[in-house]
C-alpha cells in the first residue's frame, strides 16, 4: 500500500495536500473512485489520525501526467 498514517502535527504545510473531494473534482470522478485509486496503490495518500485521506499535490500531478499518456 502507498498509504501512511500521520498525526496532524507531522504535516508542516497543509496547502501541499488535497482532500479526496478536491482530487475527485480535479479528475471529474467520484470520491469513491479516488478512494479506490488510493486503496489499490495507483495514487498515494496519507491518513490523519482521524482517518482523513490527504493527497500530496505533487503526487496528484504525477498521477495526472501518467493518466494522460
N, C-alpha and C positions, 0 to 999 in steps of 0.2 A: 504494500500500500504506500501511497505517496501522501500520507496524512500524518500530521504531528499535532499533539495536544500541547497547547501553551497557555500559560496564565496571561491575563490581560497586561500585567506589568512587564512581561517579556517583549511586548510589541512596542518598539520605540516610536514608530510613526504609522498610525492607523491610516493615514492618507495613502500609504503604499499598498493598501489592501482593498479588495472589493468583497461585498457580501454576495450571497447566492443570487439574490434578485437582481443585483447590478450586472452580474455576469450573464444571467438569463436575458436581460434587456440588450446587452451588448451583442449577443448572438441571435436574438429574436427566437428564443426557445423557452420552454417552461423551466421552472425551478427544479422540477423532478429530473429533467434531462441533465441539468448541471450537476445535481447530486449523483446521478448515475455516472457521469464522466469522472467525477471525483472518486466514487466508490471503485470503479474499475481501473483507476490509475491513469486515465488519459489527461486529467487536469489536477495538478497538485493543490492540496488545500491544507490549511491549519485548522485546528479546533481550539476554541477558547475553553476555559474551564466550564462555562455554561453550555457548551456544545455547538455554539455558532461557528459555521464554516467561514473561513477567510481565505481569499484567493489573492496571491501577490499579483499586482498589476503586470509585472514583467512576465510572470508565468502565463497570464491570460493573453498577453500579446504574442508570446511564443506559440501558444496554442492556436491563436487566430492565424498566424503565418502557416503553421502546419496544416490547419484545416483548409486553407485557401489553395493548397497545392493539388 
